[in-house]
Amino acid sequence: MAPSRPRSRSRWGSRSRSRAPRVRALLALAVVALSLYIAATVPVRLGLDLRGGTQIVLETRSTPATEAGAEATDRTVEVLRGRIDALGVAEPTIARSGDHRIVVELPGVQDPEQAAGVLGRTAQLTFHEVLSAGRSAAEAREPAPGEDGATGPGEEPGRDAGEEPGRDAGEEPGREAGEEPGREAGEERVLPDEDGGFLRLAAPALTGEDVRDAAARFDGQSGAGWLVTVDFRGQGDDGWARLTGEAACSPPGDPSRRVAIVLDDKVISSPQVDPSVRCGTGIQGGSTQITGSFDDAAAQELALLVKGGALPVPVEIVEQRTVGPTLGAAAVEAGAWAAVIGTALTALFVMAVYRLMGVLATLALLCYGVISYAALAALGATLTLPGLAGFVLAIGMAVDANVLVFERAREEYGTRRRPTARASLAAGFRNALSAIADSNITTLIAAGLLFLFASGPVRGFGVTLAIGVLASLFSALVVTRVLAEFAAERGAVRRRPRISGIDGPGAVRQRLLRWNPQLMRSPRRWLALSAAALVLAGSGIAFRGLDLGVEFTGGRLIEYSTGVAVDPERARDALADAGFPRAVVQSSGDDRLTVRVGDLSEPEKKQVTEAVSKAGEGAETLRDELIGPSLGSELRRGALIALAAALGAQLVYLAVRFRWLFGTATIIALAHDVVIVAGVFAWLGKPIDGVFLAALMTVIGYSVNDSVVVFDRIRELVRRDRAAPFGQLTNLALLQTLPRTVNTGMGAAFILTALAVLGGDSLTDFALALLVGLAAGTYSSVFTAAPVAVLLHRRAGRGGRRPAEKEAARPAARTG
């Protein structure tokens, strides 16, 4: 009986191993088929920077009566949603962000003033008793023609009609001496009515909180035509009866028989009380009708304003972005071409290096694209311009995983006595899993921090990058493996293993191992070069400074397309002559100018546009961004928190996975890469904005990714030979991983170069930051992180600490 148990376990283990490929194949087939169905039936929602439109961020403000918390903000969202839906904006989006912010997206709306009109007025809706016909401020300062300063019956000399006796001239009715005009809610006021005349109004008798509903309807039976019905609730019933009962005591045609409905200090309607209403009784039942010469549009608009006009709390615009449709369409086209050409070049490179396995990896990349697109559509995520770049960028992550597996499979094929492609591939996937998991988890950490601390398009980049990383993991570890194992079992591959592409070490690896350069013989030499690069980059930051964009400083940024190419200095002089001497003007293309100024009102924006149009023989607004100063400081603080959190999270994760020595060396190399990218942007005068932050966080992921692969190999070699010198093992690990580093870097470089050349002005800075970061990360993983690890090991040995070999050989937490 005893011997039968191990035989049973062996048979069960064999059956389970034989089932694993089938399970992977079925899983891959199911996911790809579902993704194809979703991609064909569910469209991805494009952000406004890709389809054109206006985004406005509103911030609610507290009043003495109402606290602007989450509940009040939610009620405000509902009011604004009713306004936007009733005014017919196609596919609008309105959502609460935090407790005090509301994000409104209006596709197709290009004029910020029009956007503000769509949102409607933001003051409280109020109902007033009309005291009498009023006079404008200009009329009140001068006697009417023929009056010559004379007083009418009952008037005191030197006092306008409507002033109360015993009040000094210049004071408005209903205001005590010393009160600020227009500040107290309980004061009287004079406002123009809808016909252009002026009405003197009493203090508010009702507010929009008392309105339950309002609707426009057509009454064909009585001949009244279009009218608006208003229903009150609670104490509003009695308040409306009192208000109309007092107005009914005045004779027909008298202004005081009217009731004024005021929204944002503007009389939107002032109907007369019907003659049938009795004095002192008013309109009972909590419902009334407003009639007049309405057409359907006017009646519906009035009903909308009455019903939705009462915002629970005031709101203020803290951010506004407008993108023209031509710029959005150009960005989509440029991003699509960059994706197609970059992916094609990467595929050709991978196929040239890995032959059949490269072809299968290319098929897996196509599956990655379908899976990523379907995931975005299924989750309802918004694809923004940085998100589009993240979608393309994740292709590089998928290439990296495939390269790691194929390089490991080549090693296994070269070390086995009777190698086969299938066995080598299985070992390659098994041995590369740790490095793939570590490198992708660090990128997911960066994406998660972007989602937590960033906002707007940069936050969308974090979401898209996370989806892309997960999709790339699935395509590399499941889809590629299914295709590769299927191909490895074919007779043609078994008979001619060379076509597989993994039939032994590559030419680059063989040359390196034969040459055997001692890269770590003088680690301080490499660190000196790294220090020189840091000094050069740091001097750019120190002397030229970082040009913080509008997102971090607040202000307004407007991008124009001009009729002819304009020298930025000439445009700067034109703006100075127009009264904007501090405007920052940059050229963003042959016929494009970017103007950045402080807080700019709409009339001032028109002056800026006129000055640019005169200098450029015409100007079309492509992009218009307005960031409030409070929001700018908040975004700047959030960016610093995101960067610090990224560094801290990376250090904690690496400390758990690789212990203190490798974690410290990786963080030093990471900081080296961040400073170099920031320094290059400082020397070039490029803006530091949200898109740069997205690129910087991606550079952090790339830098850690490269270092993790090197240190993972060092840890493996140390476990095999604990007696060998640490520097010698580090040197060997660098020679073994250098082909992977070069191949991965080449694959990502094709993608990024395509983005930089074809991605348009909007993606050029993003791609430039990533290209610089890619070059710096490739260098630092070999010539900064590794030398630092060697020097730290030597110092630990002299200090009597535990040798790094033992530290590295300690078992790490298993992943996946």
Secondary structure, DSSP 8 states (H G I E B T S, - for coil): -TTHHHHHHHHHHHHHHHHHHHHHHHHHHHHHHHHHHHHHHS--EE-HHHH-EEEEEEEE---SS---SHHHHHHHHHHHHHHHHHTT-SS-EEEEETTTEEEEEEET---HHHHHHHH---S-EEEEEEEEE---HHHHHS--TTTTT---TT--TT--TT--TT--TT--TT--TT--TT--TTS-EEEE-TTS-EEEEEEEEEEGGGEEEEEEEEE-SSS-EEEEEEEE-TTHHHHHHHHHHHHTTS-TT-GGGBEEEEETTEEEE--B--TTS-TTT---SSEEEEEEEE-HHHHHHHHHHHHH---SS-EEEEEEEEE-HHHHHHHHHHHHHHHHHHHHHHHHHHHHHHHHHHHHHHHHHHHHHHHHHHHHHHHT-EE-HHHHHHHHHHHHHHHHHHHHHHHHHHHHHHH-SS--HHHHHHHHHHHHHHHHHHHHHHHHHHHHHHHHH--HHHHHHHHHHHHHHHHHHHIIIIIHHHHHHHHHTSHHHHH-GGGGS-SS--HHHHHHHHH---TTSSHHHHHHHHHHHHHHHHHHHHHT--EE-HHHH-EEEEEEEESS---HHHHHHHHHHTT-TT-EEEE-STTEEEEEESS--HHHHHHHHHHHHHHHTSEEEEEEEEE-HHHHHHHHHHHHHHHHHHHHHHHHHHHHHHHHHHHHHHHHHHHHHHHHHHHHHHHHT-EE-HHHHHHHHHHHHHHHHHHHHHHHHHHHHHHH-TTS-HHHHHHHHHHHHHHHHHHHHHHHHHHHHHHHHHS-HHHHHHHHHHHHHHHHHHHHIIIIIHHHHHHHHHHHHHTT---HHHHHHS------
